[in-house]
Amino acid sequence: MDPRDSALDPVALAYVRALLRPKTRSVKLGVVLTAAAFAALCAISFATVMVLAPPAVTQHLPDDRLGVP
């Protein structure tokens, strides 16, 4: 069959192929790197505070519980 005798419209085919073509999205790398750096900074600062902070509750045991006569 000759392609010129096809019942399919070539303009419609080109339109459908353009719709089915995967779209290329440009990712702005600066925004992604800024968010990742902020998350890393928050995690490191939280870990540092958890290690360096004194305990929130201190309860001293009486001497009789410690076994001191």
Biopython code that builds the backbone (N, CA, C, O; Angstrom):
import numpy as np
from Bio.PDB.StructureBuilder import StructureBuilder

atoms = [
    (1, "MET", "N", (0.843, -1.169, 0.000)),
    (1, "MET", "CA", (0.000, 0.000, 0.000)),
    (1, "MET", "C", (0.892, 1.237, 0.000)),
    (1, "MET", "O", (1.867, 1.314, 0.747)),
    (2, "ASP", "N", (0.564, 2.150, -0.802)),
    (2, "ASP", "CA", (1.320, 3.383, -0.926)),
    (2, "ASP", "C", (1.013, 4.296, 0.273)),
    (2, "ASP", "O", (-0.159, 4.479, 0.600)),
    (3, "PRO", "N", (2.033, 4.876, 0.940)),
    (3, "PRO", "CA", (1.772, 5.738, 2.099)),
    (3, "PRO", "C", (0.929, 6.962, 1.756)),
    (3, "PRO", "O", (0.286, 7.531, 2.638)),
    (4, "ARG", "N", (0.923, 7.372, 0.503)),
    (4, "ARG", "CA", (0.109, 8.531, 0.115)),
    (4, "ARG", "C", (-1.370, 8.196, 0.108)),
    (4, "ARG", "O", (-2.210, 9.093, 0.191)),
    (5, "ASP", "N", (-1.703, 6.898, 0.009)),
    (5, "ASP", "CA", (-3.100, 6.484, -0.010)),
    (5, "ASP", "C", (-3.640, 6.142, 1.385)),
    (5, "ASP", "O", (-4.748, 5.621, 1.510)),
    (6, "SER", "N", (-2.872, 6.431, 2.413)),
    (6, "SER", "CA", (-3.274, 6.080, 3.772)),
    (6, "SER", "C", (-4.495, 6.892, 4.204)),
    (6, "SER", "O", (-4.664, 8.046, 3.810)),
    (7, "ALA", "N", (-5.336, 6.266, 5.021)),
    (7, "ALA", "CA", (-6.522, 6.940, 5.541)),
    (7, "ALA", "C", (-6.191, 7.813, 6.750)),
    (7, "ALA", "O", (-7.026, 8.596, 7.205)),
    (8, "LEU", "N", (-4.975, 7.676, 7.264)),
    (8, "LEU", "CA", (-4.581, 8.465, 8.432)),
    (8, "LEU", "C", (-4.089, 9.840, 7.993)),
    (8, "LEU", "O", (-3.360, 9.977, 7.011)),
    (9, "ASP", "N", (-4.501, 10.837, 8.735)),
    (9, "ASP", "CA", (-4.117, 12.210, 8.428)),
    (9, "ASP", "C", (-2.690, 12.449, 8.930)),
    (9, "ASP", "O", (-2.447, 12.269, 10.124)),
    (10, "PRO", "N", (-1.744, 12.841, 8.090)),
    (10, "PRO", "CA", (-0.359, 13.040, 8.540)),
    (10, "PRO", "C", (-0.219, 14.185, 9.531)),
    (10, "PRO", "O", (0.666, 14.144, 10.386)),
    (11, "VAL", "N", (-1.055, 15.193, 9.444)),
    (11, "VAL", "CA", (-1.000, 16.301, 10.406)),
    (11, "VAL", "C", (-1.465, 15.815, 11.775)),
    (11, "VAL", "O", (-0.875, 16.167, 12.796)),
    (12, "ALA", "N", (-2.512, 15.015, 11.794)),
    (12, "ALA", "CA", (-3.008, 14.472, 13.056)),
    (12, "ALA", "C", (-1.989, 13.509, 13.661)),
    (12, "ALA", "O", (-1.804, 13.484, 14.878)),
    (13, "LEU", "N", (-1.329, 12.716, 12.817)),
    (13, "LEU", "CA", (-0.293, 11.810, 13.315)),
    (13, "LEU", "C", (0.867, 12.587, 13.931)),
    (13, "LEU", "O", (1.376, 12.215, 14.988)),
    (14, "ALA", "N", (1.276, 13.649, 13.280)),
    (14, "ALA", "CA", (2.366, 14.466, 13.830)),
    (14, "ALA", "C", (1.958, 15.085, 15.166)),
    (14, "ALA", "O", (2.774, 15.185, 16.082)),
    (15, "TYR", "N", (0.707, 15.497, 15.275)),
    (15, "TYR", "CA", (0.209, 16.086, 16.519)),
    (15, "TYR", "C", (0.208, 15.054, 17.649)),
    (15, "TYR", "O", (0.620, 15.349, 18.771)),
    (16, "VAL", "N", (-0.256, 13.851, 17.343)),
    (16, "VAL", "CA", (-0.300, 12.790, 18.361)),
    (16, "VAL", "C", (1.106, 12.394, 18.772)),
    (16, "VAL", "O", (1.365, 12.176, 19.955)),
    (17, "ARG", "N", (2.016, 12.299, 17.815)),
    (17, "ARG", "CA", (3.403, 11.951, 18.159)),
    (17, "ARG", "C", (4.035, 13.037, 19.027)),
    (17, "ARG", "O", (4.809, 12.735, 19.935)),
    (18, "ALA", "N", (3.711, 14.283, 18.753)),
    (18, "ALA", "CA", (4.231, 15.377, 19.582)),
    (18, "ALA", "C", (3.674, 15.298, 21.002)),
    (18, "ALA", "O", (4.379, 15.596, 21.966)),
    (19, "LEU", "N", (2.408, 14.895, 21.129)),
    (19, "LEU", "CA", (1.817, 14.753, 22.474)),
    (19, "LEU", "C", (2.423, 13.578, 23.236)),
    (19, "LEU", "O", (2.564, 13.644, 24.457)),
    (20, "LEU", "N", (2.781, 12.511, 22.536)),
    (20, "LEU", "CA", (3.315, 11.323, 23.185)),
    (20, "LEU", "C", (4.810, 11.428, 23.478)),
    (20, "LEU", "O", (5.347, 10.628, 24.243)),
    (21, "ARG", "N", (5.476, 12.394, 22.885)),
    (21, "ARG", "CA", (6.911, 12.555, 23.107)),
    (21, "ARG", "C", (7.149, 12.971, 24.554)),
    (21, "ARG", "O", (6.466, 13.862, 25.057)),
    (22, "PRO", "N", (8.104, 12.343, 25.228)),
    (22, "PRO", "CA", (8.351, 12.724, 26.636)),
    (22, "PRO", "C", (8.850, 14.164, 26.723)),
    (22, "PRO", "O", (9.690, 14.604, 25.938)),
    (23, "LYS", "N", (8.317, 14.865, 27.682)),
    (23, "LYS", "CA", (8.694, 16.260, 27.866)),
    (23, "LYS", "C", (9.990, 16.337, 28.647)),
    (23, "LYS", "O", (10.201, 15.581, 29.595)),
    (24, "THR", "N", (10.837, 17.232, 28.252)),
    (24, "THR", "CA", (12.084, 17.443, 28.979)),
    (24, "THR", "C", (11.871, 18.607, 29.931)),
    (24, "THR", "O", (11.527, 19.716, 29.522)),
    (25, "ARG", "N", (12.081, 18.331, 31.192)),
    (25, "ARG", "CA", (11.912, 19.355, 32.214)),
    (25, "ARG", "C", (13.286, 19.762, 32.704)),
    (25, "ARG", "O", (14.121, 18.910, 33.010)),
    (26, "SER", "N", (13.517, 21.027, 32.778)),
    (26, "SER", "CA", (14.790, 21.505, 33.299)),
    (26, "SER", "C", (14.667, 21.651, 34.812)),
    (26, "SER", "O", (13.773, 22.326, 35.322)),
    (27, "VAL", "N", (15.574, 21.012, 35.500)),
    (27, "VAL", "CA", (15.583, 21.061, 36.957)),
    (27, "VAL", "C", (16.591, 22.119, 37.368)),
    (27, "VAL", "O", (17.753, 22.081, 36.963)),
    (28, "LYS", "N", (16.135, 23.054, 38.170)),
    (28, "LYS", "CA", (17.040, 24.084, 38.668)),
    (28, "LYS", "C", (17.829, 23.490, 39.823)),
    (28, "LYS", "O", (17.293, 23.251, 40.905)),
    (29, "LEU", "N", (19.086, 23.263, 39.577)),
    (29, "LEU", "CA", (19.920, 22.545, 40.532)),
    (29, "LEU", "C", (20.199, 23.362, 41.784)),
    (29, "LEU", "O", (20.424, 22.790, 42.850)),
    (30, "GLY", "N", (20.189, 24.670, 41.679)),
    (30, "GLY", "CA", (20.462, 25.515, 42.844)),
    (30, "GLY", "C", (19.431, 25.327, 43.939)),
    (30, "GLY", "O", (19.779, 25.281, 45.119)),
    (31, "VAL", "N", (18.176, 25.219, 43.565)),
    (31, "VAL", "CA", (17.104, 25.043, 44.548)),
    (31, "VAL", "C", (17.247, 23.698, 45.248)),
    (31, "VAL", "O", (17.075, 23.603, 46.463)),
    (32, "VAL", "N", (17.560, 22.667, 44.483)),
    (32, "VAL", "CA", (17.706, 21.327, 45.056)),
    (32, "VAL", "C", (18.897, 21.277, 46.000)),
    (32, "VAL", "O", (18.801, 20.712, 47.089)),
    (33, "LEU", "N", (20.014, 21.862, 45.595)),
    (33, "LEU", "CA", (21.205, 21.854, 46.450)),
    (33, "LEU", "C", (20.999, 22.695, 47.712)),
    (33, "LEU", "O", (21.502, 22.340, 48.777)),
    (34, "THR", "N", (20.280, 23.784, 47.603)),
    (34, "THR", "CA", (19.998, 24.605, 48.783)),
    (34, "THR", "C", (19.129, 23.843, 49.781)),
    (34, "THR", "O", (19.386, 23.882, 50.984)),
    (35, "ALA", "N", (18.119, 23.160, 49.294)),
    (35, "ALA", "CA", (17.253, 22.376, 50.185)),
    (35, "ALA", "C", (18.032, 21.237, 50.838)),
    (35, "ALA", "O", (17.846, 20.962, 52.023)),
    (36, "ALA", "N", (18.895, 20.576, 50.081)),
    (36, "ALA", "CA", (19.694, 19.485, 50.646)),
    (36, "ALA", "C", (20.687, 20.011, 51.679)),
    (36, "ALA", "O", (20.889, 19.381, 52.717)),
    (37, "ALA", "N", (21.300, 21.145, 51.408)),
    (37, "ALA", "CA", (22.238, 21.727, 52.371)),
    (37, "ALA", "C", (21.516, 22.154, 53.644)),
    (37, "ALA", "O", (22.043, 21.978, 54.743)),
    (38, "PHE", "N", (20.329, 22.708, 53.507)),
    (38, "PHE", "CA", (19.557, 23.105, 54.679)),
    (38, "PHE", "C", (19.177, 21.891, 55.522)),
    (38, "PHE", "O", (19.273, 21.933, 56.749)),
    (39, "ALA", "N", (18.751, 20.820, 54.876)),
    (39, "ALA", "CA", (18.398, 19.600, 55.617)),
    (39, "ALA", "C", (19.618, 19.012, 56.319)),
    (39, "ALA", "O", (19.516, 18.557, 57.458)),
    (40, "ALA", "N", (20.765, 19.017, 55.656)),
    (40, "ALA", "CA", (21.985, 18.493, 56.277)),
    (40, "ALA", "C", (22.404, 19.355, 57.456)),
    (40, "ALA", "O", (22.808, 18.829, 58.494)),
    (41, "LEU", "N", (22.315, 20.664, 57.311)),
    (41, "LEU", "CA", (22.674, 21.564, 58.404)),
    (41, "LEU", "C", (21.748, 21.365, 59.607)),
    (41, "LEU", "O", (22.204, 21.360, 60.751)),
    (42, "CYS", "N", (20.458, 21.203, 59.348)),
    (42, "CYS", "CA", (19.506, 20.954, 60.444)),
    (42, "CYS", "C", (19.808, 19.640, 61.155)),
    (42, "CYS", "O", (19.759, 19.571, 62.383)),
    (43, "ALA", "N", (20.117, 18.610, 60.395)),
    (43, "ALA", "CA", (20.404, 17.308, 61.000)),
    (43, "ALA", "C", (21.678, 17.351, 61.835)),
    (43, "ALA", "O", (21.721, 16.794, 62.933)),
    (44, "ILE", "N", (22.707, 18.004, 61.326)),
    (44, "ILE", "CA", (23.967, 18.080, 62.070)),
    (44, "ILE", "C", (23.810, 18.934, 63.326)),
    (44, "ILE", "O", (24.339, 18.586, 64.382)),
    (45, "SER", "N", (23.095, 20.036, 63.219)),
    (45, "SER", "CA", (22.910, 20.881, 64.402)),
    (45, "SER", "C", (22.050, 20.179, 65.455)),
    (45, "SER", "O", (22.319, 20.290, 66.652)),
    (46, "PHE", "N", (21.027, 19.464, 65.016)),
    (46, "PHE", "CA", (20.201, 18.727, 65.973)),
    (46, "PHE", "C", (21.013, 17.636, 66.667)),
    (46, "PHE", "O", (20.887, 17.453, 67.878)),
    (47, "ALA", "N", (21.835, 16.917, 65.925)),
    (47, "ALA", "CA", (22.666, 15.867, 66.522)),
    (47, "ALA", "C", (23.672, 16.469, 67.499)),
    (47, "ALA", "O", (23.918, 15.893, 68.559)),
    (48, "THR", "N", (24.254, 17.613, 67.161)),
    (48, "THR", "CA", (25.217, 18.259, 68.054)),
    (48, "THR", "C", (24.548, 18.697, 69.348)),
    (48, "THR", "O", (25.102, 18.506, 70.430)),
    (49, "VAL", "N", (23.381, 19.275, 69.244)),
    (49, "VAL", "CA", (22.659, 19.711, 70.442)),
    (49, "VAL", "C", (22.283, 18.517, 71.310)),
    (49, "VAL", "O", (22.364, 18.592, 72.536)),
    (50, "MET", "N", (21.871, 17.415, 70.684)),
    (50, "MET", "CA", (21.491, 16.234, 71.459)),
    (50, "MET", "C", (22.694, 15.641, 72.199)),
    (50, "MET", "O", (22.540, 15.112, 73.299)),
    (51, "VAL", "N", (23.865, 15.723, 71.616)),
    (51, "VAL", "CA", (25.064, 15.178, 72.266)),
    (51, "VAL", "C", (25.564, 16.112, 73.357)),
    (51, "VAL", "O", (25.951, 15.644, 74.427)),
    (52, "LEU", "N", (25.566, 17.409, 73.120)),
    (52, "LEU", "CA", (26.170, 18.352, 74.051)),
    (52, "LEU", "C", (25.227, 18.824, 75.149)),
    (52, "LEU", "O", (25.696, 19.293, 76.186)),
    (53, "ALA", "N", (23.945, 18.721, 74.964)),
    (53, "ALA", "CA", (22.998, 19.235, 75.957)),
    (53, "ALA", "C", (22.997, 18.359, 77.206)),
    (53, "ALA", "O", (23.104, 17.136, 77.117)),
    (54, "PRO", "N", (22.875, 18.989, 78.360)),
    (54, "PRO", "CA", (22.770, 18.189, 79.586)),
    (54, "PRO", "C", (21.402, 17.510, 79.639)),
    (54, "PRO", "O", (20.464, 17.942, 78.968)),
    (55, "PRO", "N", (21.292, 16.464, 80.427)),
    (55, "PRO", "CA", (19.991, 15.801, 80.537)),
    (55, "PRO", "C", (18.937, 16.762, 81.089)),
    (55, "PRO", "O", (19.230, 17.596, 81.945)),
    (56, "ALA", "N", (17.746, 16.638, 80.603)),
    (56, "ALA", "CA", (16.687, 17.556, 81.018)),
    (56, "ALA", "C", (16.212, 17.277, 82.434)),
    (56, "ALA", "O", (15.832, 18.204, 83.149)),
    (57, "VAL", "N", (16.226, 16.034, 82.845)),
    (57, "VAL", "CA", (15.743, 15.665, 84.169)),
    (57, "VAL", "C", (16.880, 14.973, 84.912)),
    (57, "VAL", "O", (17.441, 13.989, 84.430)),
    (58, "THR", "N", (17.211, 15.490, 86.080)),
    (58, "THR", "CA", (18.217, 14.836, 86.923)),
    (58, "THR", "C", (17.539, 14.469, 88.231)),
    (58, "THR", "O", (16.910, 15.305, 88.881)),
    (59, "GLN", "N", (17.674, 13.232, 88.595)),
    (59, "GLN", "CA", (17.066, 12.766, 89.842)),
    (59, "GLN", "C", (18.148, 12.037, 90.627)),
    (59, "GLN", "O", (18.680, 11.018, 90.185)),
    (60, "HIS", "N", (18.453, 12.564, 91.770)),
    (60, "HIS", "CA", (19.471, 11.956, 92.607)),
    (60, "HIS", "C", (18.836, 10.870, 93.465)),
    (60, "HIS", "O", (17.789, 11.058, 94.084)),
    (61, "LEU", "N", (19.504, 9.743, 93.475)),
    (61, "LEU", "CA", (19.001, 8.633, 94.284)),
    (61, "LEU", "C", (19.416, 8.822, 95.737)),
    (61, "LEU", "O", (20.512, 9.309, 96.014)),
    (62, "PRO", "N", (18.558, 8.445, 96.648)),
    (62, "PRO", "CA", (18.954, 8.519, 98.065)),
    (62, "PRO", "C", (20.099, 7.543, 98.349)),
    (62, "PRO", "O", (20.298, 6.564, 97.630)),
    (63, "ASP", "N", (20.830, 7.833, 99.397)),
    (63, "ASP", "CA", (21.990, 7.021, 99.733)),
    (63, "ASP", "C", (21.618, 5.573, 100.019)),
    (63, "ASP", "O", (22.388, 4.670, 99.691)),
    (64, "ASP", "N", (20.453, 5.328, 100.624)),
    (64, "ASP", "CA", (20.085, 3.943, 100.939)),
    (64, "ASP", "C", (19.837, 3.129, 99.663)),
    (64, "ASP", "O", (20.013, 1.911, 99.684)),
    (65, "ARG", "N", (19.442, 3.749, 98.577)),
    (65, "ARG", "CA", (19.237, 3.040, 97.309)),
    (65, "ARG", "C", (20.556, 2.746, 96.620)),
    (65, "ARG", "O", (20.653, 1.804, 95.833)),
    (66, "LEU", "N", (21.578, 3.554, 96.914)),
    (66, "LEU", "CA", (22.878, 3.355, 96.293)),
    (66, "LEU", "C", (23.723, 2.319, 97.027)),
    (66, "LEU", "O", (24.743, 1.874, 96.501)),
    (67, "GLY", "N", (23.326, 1.939, 98.203)),
    (67, "GLY", "CA", (24.059, 0.944, 98.962)),
    (67, "GLY", "C", (25.122, 1.543, 99.853)),
    (67, "GLY", "O", (26.005, 0.834, 100.337)),
    (68, "VAL", "N", (25.046, 2.853, 100.076)),
    (68, "VAL", "CA", (26.016, 3.519, 100.953)),
    (68, "VAL", "C", (25.512, 3.394, 102.385)),
    (68, "VAL", "O", (24.367, 3.745, 102.667)),
    (69, "PRO", "N", (26.368, 2.890, 103.313)),
    (69, "PRO", "CA", (25.902, 2.737, 104.716)),
    (69, "PRO", "C", (25.800, 4.034, 105.477)),
    (69, "PRO", "O", (25.425, 4.034, 106.650)),
]
sb = StructureBuilder()
sb.init_structure("model")
sb.init_model(0)
sb.init_chain("A")
sb.init_seg("    ")
for serial, (resi, resn, name, xyz) in enumerate(atoms, 1):
    if name == "N":
        sb.init_residue(resn, " ", resi, " ")
    sb.init_atom(name, np.array(xyz, "f"), 0.0, 1.0, " ", f" {name:<3s}", serial, name[0])
structure = sb.get_structure()
